[in-house]
Structure formats: structure tokens, C-alpha cells
Amino acid sequence: MLICLYKYISRRLCVMKKESKAAEVDESMLFNLAELFKIFGDSTRIKILHSLLNAELSVTEISQKLEMTQPAISQQLRVLKSSGLVKFRRDGKLVIYSLADEHVSLILNVGIEHLSE
């Protein structure tokens, strides 16, 4: 899995380097990027995202796993949801959360890999 992820990231970075030389990034894109990274700047949100890497979880499951109150988890999930990093689905009365797409897991895994070097 990590080898495949590494190959994907390596290929994507090569493409991004080529594209970044050709395309200028405007001020609003840089602002939005800074706002996105602010979301990742909170350790509770990072813990929630990390918990969702391998499984869909309810608020109760996340709060038990992180040993935090449900209101605290719900507050951070609202931020993550509004920023497009997590999505949810209803299963009866239960609300199940998951990562919004593979980009979120890629960002987390690259960050973990970077810190592990």
C-alpha cells in the first residue's frame, strides 16, 4: 500500500512541478490554500481525520476512540465538513462520517511520511 502511495505521489509531484512552471497561481488560490492548511493546524481535527483514514465512524465512535466529549468532536466535525474534508451519510438515526476523498488521505499520509523521515 505504501509503495503504491509513494509511486502515486512521486508521479503526481512530477506532473505538479511541470504544471507549476507553466501556470501562475493567483492570490485567491494562495489565500484558499492558507485557509485549508489552517484547518490542518488543529491537533483535534488531525486526530479525527487520522481516525477516519481506515474506517467510517459515528460521532460516538470518534469520541470514544479519542477519549473526548461528543460536543467537542461535533464542533470539529462541523469545521471539517464545511471545509470539504469530511462527508457524512445517515444510517437510520446514526450519522456516519468519512474522509471526503482520496486527497485528504493523501495529504495526511504525505505529512506522516514527511515527519517519519
NORZIJO-V582013 format. One record per residue. N is the residue number from 1. RES is the residue in three letters. D_FIRST is the distance of its C-alpha to the first C-alpha in Angstrom with 1 decimal. Layout:
# NORZIJO-V582013
<<N:RES:D_FIRST> <N:RES:D_FIRST>>
This chain:
# NORZIJO-V582013
<<1:MET:0.0> <2:LEU:3.8> <3:ILE:5.4> <4:CYS:5.2> <5:LEU:6.2> <6:TYR:8.6> <7:LYS:10.0> <8:TYR:10.6> <9:ILE:12.2> <10:SER:14.1> <11:ARG:15.5> <12:ARG:16.3> <13:LEU:18.1> <14:CYS:20.1> <15:VAL:21.2> <16:MET:22.1> <17:LYS:24.1> <18:LYS:26.0> <19:GLU:26.6> <20:SER:27.7> <21:LYS:30.4> <22:ALA:31.8> <23:ALA:31.6> <24:GLU:33.3> <25:VAL:32.0> <26:ASP:34.9> <27:GLU:36.0> <28:SER:35.0> <29:MET:31.4> <30:LEU:31.3> <31:PHE:33.0> <32:ASN:30.4> <33:LEU:27.6> <34:ALA:29.5> <35:GLU:29.9> <36:LEU:26.2> <37:PHE:25.4> <38:LYS:28.3> <39:ILE:26.4> <40:PHE:23.6> <41:GLY:26.4> <42:ASP:27.1> <43:SER:25.4> <44:THR:26.0> <45:ARG:24.3> <46:ILE:21.2> <47:LYS:21.2> <48:ILE:21.6> <49:LEU:18.7> <50:HIS:16.5> <51:SER:17.8> <52:LEU:16.9> <53:LEU:13.2> <54:ASN:12.5> <55:ALA:16.0> <56:GLU:19.1> <57:LEU:22.0> <58:SER:25.7> <59:VAL:27.7> <60:THR:29.0> <61:GLU:25.6> <62:ILE:24.5> <63:SER:27.9> <64:GLN:27.7> <65:LYS:24.3> <66:LEU:25.4> <67:GLU:29.0> <68:MET:30.5> <69:THR:33.1> <70:GLN:32.4> <71:PRO:34.5> <72:ALA:32.6> <73:ILE:29.2> <74:SER:30.9> <75:GLN:32.3> <76:GLN:28.9> <77:LEU:27.3> <78:ARG:30.2> <79:VAL:29.4> <80:LEU:25.7> <81:LYS:26.8> <82:SER:29.5> <83:SER:27.3> <84:GLY:24.9> <85:LEU:21.9> <86:VAL:22.1> <87:LYS:23.6> <88:PHE:25.3> <89:ARG:26.7> <90:ARG:29.6> <91:ASP:29.6> <92:GLY:33.3> <93:LYS:34.4> <94:LEU:30.9> <95:VAL:28.9> <96:ILE:25.1> <97:TYR:23.0> <98:SER:19.5> <99:LEU:17.9> <100:ALA:19.7> <101:ASP:16.9> <102:GLU:13.6> <103:HIS:15.5> <104:VAL:16.1> <105:SER:12.6> <106:LEU:12.0> <107:ILE:15.3> <108:LEU:14.5> <109:ASN:11.2> <110:VAL:13.1> <111:GLY:16.0> <112:ILE:14.4> <113:GLU:13.1> <114:HIS:16.6> <115:LEU:18.3> <116:SER:16.5> <117:GLU:17.8>>
